[in-house]
Amino acid sequence: MIPFQTGQVRLFGATSINQIVVQVADASQITSVSDEISQLLRQRHQLAASASDDFTIRNNSDIISRVSSVGDTLTMLLGGVAAVSLVVGGIGIMNIMLVSVTERTREIGIRLAIGAQPKDVLVQFLVEAVVLSVLGGVIGILVGASVALLMPYVAGWTTVLPWNAIVLSFGVSAAIGMFFGIYPARKASQLDPIVALRYE
């Protein structure tokens, strides 16, 4: 047991109080209490009306807003990474479908020669692109859901698996396949049957 000022100077090397914690009985009064504390401190510190505060007041609302802003920034960052990944994956699907069109040129020529319409070939390759993309999306959803369900046991984190995110992921993967599959499908549907049949 030692006097407060002795402990303050001898133990902590401080000559003034550098932190005061105030608890408000009613959370709705936080703003008004903060204003009153600010006025009292300015009066005790003898600050002129034009002078800036030589102290800082923080409350839970400020901390929550800062944490929320950091969370929003991380969400945007992860969204950007996901967008880049989707574009790269879509380009990969388009390349695979272009190779498929090249390898199956004779098949396409035979289909067109026996009466298939260009739109039939377009739909065929578009469906293949969508199925390929959706299959990748399903695998990604299964891996992501498995990791989310294992995290509470491995790292002790609480995870949530929202169904709307799963449905959105499935829809986005289908849309990516359709968007990036249009060009290969159009290329296949516009082949000349005679040239396609002669292709080696």
ABEGO torsion letter per residue (X at the ends): XBBAAAAAAAAAGBABBABBBBBBABAAAAAAAAAAAAAAAAAAAGBBAABBBABBBBBAAAAAAAAAAAAAAAAAAAAAAAAAAAAAAAAAAAAAAAAAAAAAAAAAAAAAAAGBBAAAAAAAAAAAAAAAAAAAAAAAAAAAAAAAAAAAAAAGBBBBBBAAAAAAAAAAAAAAAAAAAAAAAAAAAABBAAAAAABX
